[in-house]
Amino acid sequence: MAVKKAIKKVAKKGVKKGDVYKCSVCGLAITVDEVCGCVDTCDIICCEKQMKPKK
């Protein structure tokens, strides 16, 4: 008999209200006021690069 292995799904951190993102190119920072509710993770793009969460 073949044994099936369980596949674990990696949970992606979603964008939450109040999160701050900063562009690594120009320094523009944004704060999330409203969450879109998309099933997939949305990318926040500035200067043709994905913005990263500000720490």
Backbone torsions as a table, in degrees:
resi	resn	phi	psi	omega
1	MET	NA	142.4	177.3
2	ALA	-89.1	136.0	179.0
3	VAL	-101.3	126.4	178.4
4	LYS	-85.7	135.8	177.4
5	LYS	-92.9	139.1	177.9
6	ALA	-73.7	134.3	178.4
7	ILE	-98.9	122.9	179.0
8	LYS	-89.3	132.1	176.0
9	LYS	-88.6	135.3	178.3
10	VAL	-86.2	122.5	179.5
11	ALA	-78.6	128.0	176.8
12	LYS	-90.8	141.5	177.2
13	LYS	-70.7	125.8	179.7
14	GLY	-86.9	163.4	176.8
15	VAL	-79.3	133.8	-179.3
16	LYS	-120.1	155.9	177.5
17	LYS	-59.9	132.0	180.0
18	GLY	95.9	-11.4	177.2
19	ASP	-64.2	145.0	179.9
20	VAL	-115.9	132.0	178.0
21	TYR	-120.8	145.2	-177.4
22	LYS	-131.5	138.6	177.0
23	CYS	-79.2	129.9	-179.9
24	SER	-78.2	-11.4	-178.9
25	VAL	-92.7	-57.3	-173.7
26	CYS	-103.4	-13.5	178.1
27	GLY	89.0	0.7	178.3
28	LEU	-60.1	133.5	178.1
29	ALA	-118.6	140.3	177.9
30	ILE	-127.1	152.9	175.1
31	THR	-117.7	134.0	-179.8
32	VAL	-77.1	119.7	178.3
33	ASP	-97.5	-32.3	-175.8
34	GLU	-141.6	130.2	-180.0
35	VAL	-87.8	136.3	-174.6
36	CYS	-74.0	-29.5	179.5
37	GLY	83.9	15.0	178.0
38	CYS	-65.0	151.9	178.0
39	VAL	-71.2	-44.4	179.0
40	ASP	-87.4	162.4	176.6
41	THR	-72.4	133.2	178.4
42	CYS	-93.6	142.1	177.0
43	ASP	-94.1	138.6	175.5
44	ILE	-105.8	113.6	-171.6
45	ILE	-108.8	136.5	173.8
46	CYS	-146.3	140.6	-179.3
47	CYS	52.4	36.7	178.5
48	GLU	62.1	20.7	177.1
49	LYS	-133.6	151.0	179.2
50	GLN	-70.6	131.9	178.5
51	MET	-74.5	147.5	-178.7
52	LYS	-109.6	148.4	178.1
53	PRO	-60.2	137.0	178.6
54	LYS	-82.4	134.6	-178.6
55	LYS	-96.4	NA	NA
